[in-house]
């Protein structure tokens, strides 16, 4: 049986004021309530109350993973670089990787994620189709060298994550494992009390094909997603698509040059000609693995460099510099147009559809051209969805205007396919006696991020407000101060504990009732039981932390209610 948690002995120091550098609710309240302590930028110590909440989240995750047949393992956080070099991610992760050498000069890294190592484990342990399918998972500390760690435990350089991996011999088996994880994640987030959305996503450095994110809407979120008020469509902004719709039958005059001095930007051009920016064609030059590439979008839209990089991965994408124009007479800075470009690949957003006419650069100083028609005056080598998504853009599913919202990513699931199996030649002996290449799925939940997301979604003006499932205790018993009140509070706490109720009791001497009540609200246990002015009569006050509802109960009734 667990012991009653007595605040007179518990290592918890509450604060009246927010930390000076705190911007988000989870940072402010987890520190003020004594749940976490900052060790360094992006590195946090989980104190006793915080550790209990963290472990309760992890328990829910474990229970649901076990329910779908997952087997828990624990891989090392300190990893050799060779597997990540083999997959290409040693370079792809760039500065996000923590890299180090041992005393012999051998190179290692601190694991940001473990696809490579899990693949090697299964290659070593599974030789036949009879050994599959299998789902392995761990709850492990991950490391990423964030340039600007912020938002408390929401975005750290060290964080806690559940990552699981499915291994199957068929694509149908992968789809089944993906569906199992998807349903398990829904149960996990519902048990935790999180408001969440499932959105279409891109795979990024993880690789693979099908990918969905689980997002918790919150103002502190670093992800932007879209949802449609008219249908059930929802997606990460990087996954939103726009259908290519060629304009047929429209007659346009021949292209004509315009004298446009000192108009190197869309804004100056539109003002000079008295036209909307949407009538112009913006052409951004980038380098893709060192090759200059032009990207065309309507003049009133911005290129989303993140989406562009995702589309062109694993190639490296960077903006051109002034030096890149040297020796290139065909590239006139500020006056680029797709017509007449030499040895430059031209990519465009689907809004630059065949048959559309534009005002764009004429590839001459101080000169633009009008009536430049896609498909007549220039060709698009490849269409990519690369514009920054805006409120009101058409829904890809039904055409209604999309809404933009901020959210915290709390989970991500991927159908990796055979990307890592190909890298490490992960084969098993098939039913026909021939080698079969294994297919994989990867599934992550941010355990520490889930704690932060819960704070962002559920906290109120008084402090934290946990659900019973993950709170550090079921009831917070407060002794208002006098000896008879403290004696009653401790007696009730022991009776509740004997009945299987998790109890935190504030028995601190020399602390005013006002401070105790304030701390009880701040700490956020679901039920607050006060031994106050009617203690001598054996009457307690029970308060619901979330609703604020209060009622007076006898000791027997209070114990019966809370242990039911």
QUILIN-V161529 format. One record per backbone hydrogen bond with DSSP energy under -1.0 kcal/mol. NH is the residue of the N-H (numbers start at 1). CO is the residue of the C=O. If there is no record, write none. Layout:
NH:CO / NH:CO
This chain:
5:503 / 7:505 / 9:6 / 10:6 / 12:10 / 15:32 / 22:19 / 28:24 / 29:25 / 30:26 / 31:27 / 32:28 / 33:29 / 34:31 / 35:30 / 36:30 / 37:45 / 39:43 / 40:43 / 43:40 / 45:37 / 47:35 / 51:47 / 52:48 / 53:49 / 54:50 / 55:51 / 56:52 / 57:53 / 58:54 / 59:55 / 60:56 / 61:57 / 62:58 / 63:59 / 64:60 / 65:61 / 66:62 / 67:63 / 69:66 / 70:65 / 71:135 / 73:137 / 79:109 / 81:107 / 85:81 / 86:82 / 87:83 / 90:84 / 92:88 / 93:89 / 96:93 / 97:94 / 100:108 / 102:106 / 105:102 / 108:100 / 109:79 / 110:98 / 111:77 / 118:114 / 119:115 / 120:116 / 121:117 / 122:118 / 123:119 / 124:120 / 125:121 / 126:122 / 129:429 / 131:128 / 132:129 / 134:167 / 136:165 / 137:71 / 138:163 / 140:161 / 142:159 / 143:111 / 144:157 / 145:96 / 146:144 / 150:155 / 154:151 / 155:150 / 157:42 / 158:42 / 159:142 / 161:140 / 162:445 / 163:138 / 164:443 / 165:136 / 166:441 / 167:134 / 168:439 / 174:170 / 175:171 / 176:172 / 177:173 / 178:174 / 179:175 / 180:176 / 181:177 / 182:178 / 183:179 / 184:180 / 185:181 / 186:182 / 187:183 / 188:184 / 189:185 / 190:186 / 191:187 / 192:188 / 194:189 / 197:215 / 199:213 / 200:234 / 201:211 / 206:203 / 207:204 / 209:415 / 212:413 / 213:199 / 214:411 / 215:197 / 216:408 / 218:406 / 221:218 / 223:407 / 225:405 / 226:235 / 227:403 / 228:233 / 235:226 / 236:200 / 237:224 / 239:236 / 247:354 / 256:370 / 258:368 / 260:366 / 269:265 / 270:266 / 271:267 / 272:268 / 273:269 / 274:270 / 275:270 / 279:276 / 280:277 / 281:359 / 282:297 / 284:295 / 286:293 / 287:318 / 288:291 / 289:316 / 291:288 / 293:286 / 294:345 / 295:284 / 296:347 / 297:282 / 299:280 / 301:298 / 304:386 / 305:303 / 308:304 / 309:305 / 310:306 / 311:307 / 312:308 / 313:309 / 315:312 / 318:287 / 320:285 / 324:321 / 325:322 / 326:323 / 328:325 / 331:328 / 335:332 / 341:338 / 347:294 / 348:382 / 349:296 / 352:349 / 353:351 / 355:374 / 356:353 / 358:372 / 359:279 / 360:369 / 361:336 / 362:367 / 363:335 / 367:364 / 368:258 / 369:360 / 370:256 / 372:358 / 374:356 / 375:378 / 376:373 / 377:373 / 381:346 / 382:346 / 384:348 / 386:384 / 388:302 / 392:402 / 393:390 / 395:400 / 399:395 / 402:393 / 403:227 / 405:225 / 407:223 / 408:216 / 410:214 / 411:214 / 412:444 / 413:212 / 414:442 / 415:210 / 417:440 / 422:418 / 423:419 / 424:420 / 426:421 / 427:425 / 428:436 / 429:127 / 430:434 / 433:430 / 436:428 / 438:426 / 439:168 / 440:417 / 441:166 / 442:414 / 443:164 / 444:412 / 445:162 / 446:410 / 447:445 / 448:160 / 450:446 / 451:447 / 452:448 / 453:449 / 454:450 / 455:451 / 456:452 / 457:453 / 458:454 / 459:455 / 460:463 / 464:522 / 466:524 / 471:467 / 474:502 / 475:502 / 476:527 / 477:504 / 478:529 / 479:506 / 480:531 / 486:482 / 487:483 / 488:484 / 489:485 / 490:486 / 491:487 / 492:488 / 493:489 / 494:490 / 495:491 / 496:492 / 497:493 / 498:494 / 499:495 / 500:497 / 501:496 / 504:475 / 505:5 / 506:477 / 507:505 / 516:512 / 517:513 / 518:514 / 519:515 / 520:516 / 521:517 / 522:518 / 523:519 / 524:520 / 528:543 / 529:476 / 530:541 / 531:478 / 535:532 / 537:534 / 538:535 / 539:534 / 540:553 / 541:530 / 542:551 / 543:528 / 544:549 / 545:526 / 548:544 / 551:542 / 553:540 / 555:538 / 558:554 / 559:555 / 560:556 / 561:557 / 562:558 / 563:559
